[in-house]
Amino acid sequence: MPFHRFEEYEKVKLTPHLSTAESPIIEGKYLYYCLNQKRPGTGSELHYHPNELLIFPILGKINAVVGKDRRVVEKGTFVLVPPNARHSMKATEDGNLAYLYIKDQTWGIVGVAEDEALPDEAPTIEYSQSIVDTGEHAEKGEGESEAIIEGIPDCYYKLLESLEEPFKAGTSITWIEGERSAFGLFELPNGYEEDHEASEHEQFYYVLQGSMDFTVGNDSKQVTNGDIIEIPKGSRYKYSCTKDDPVRFAAVRSNAHLEEIIDNQGPALA
């Protein structure tokens, strides 16, 4: 089915030796689509991974580090973490944190410490679970860390003052293109519709506000706040909304570069 809600999925500990994060995981062909959740004052230690990471908070605030750039990130700001960039995301002390967390599948979902060499194979979710069960983590691999700390450009994009701010007068569709994937914010206050015979890329939409009628392939649903729409590459899809019920949603998509890598080499193990 192309329609999901995060609460329908079991939460797993992604990297328990480095982070308090728990998340449901929806796996596409090219992207991992997750909702990282952290308690006040907790989060991840400095770490890195070879996949690109897209972050968009929907609850709370992030004490964020990318490279050496430290900021407090609020709802409405998107963070693009380049491959191998050192980073850390922690909840502020004043509340719980939840953020959309999207990685490409050139590597697994699990990261490694900033001072650790990358293992020959991506750590798996099963390995993370074994850490939870036994409390033991394998010794750091030999070799030098590949974490990038210096020379990382500004990775923060303020798209909204808040997720609850009133709609502006005009339709707005903003895309931010990364190396392997893209993040989009759609604000549709005046009614809108699209109809595509075949999706050019894999896509996921997350409804932030409002409702719309959505069809993917032969499946249709009226989607609303918190609903997720998964659109496989090549699938027919269409959607529409009305001026009486304006819609705001976050979108992500793979790009041709990522698809070529995965199609030729296959995804890393989760």
Order of alpha helices (4+ residues) and beta strands (2+ residues): beta-beta-beta-beta-beta-beta-beta-beta-beta-beta-beta-beta-beta-alpha-beta-beta-beta-beta-beta-beta-beta-beta-beta-beta-alpha
